[in-house]
């Protein structure tokens, strides 16, 4: 099991904007072997691109149409030449770099509109 991270105050956690997003397009990242490039509907009316290291666990076509949970207010950054404007949430049973690792995306149990707040 992964080592626990330091405790934070509720006010720090409350700064994180968790939202439901629907994957509208998914494809291999053109410059990275382990990344997928996702276009998601986050309820804003404009598609959002997120690059995610889940290629070993999910095929692009299996993600299209799925609802996922994202960090919507994470500062944008370039990942291997592609802008990523957020992060998807996933659970893992081992630390990054370990050979035997299972990664599971966090998804709502029922249908809910893109942009819905996760709390």
Secondary structure, DSSP 8 states (H G I E B T S, - for coil): ---------HHHHTT--EEEEEEEEEEE-TT-SS-EEEEEE-SSSS-EEEEES-TTT--HHHHTT-EEEEETTS--EEETTEEE--EE-EEESS-TT-SS--EEE---SS---TT-B--
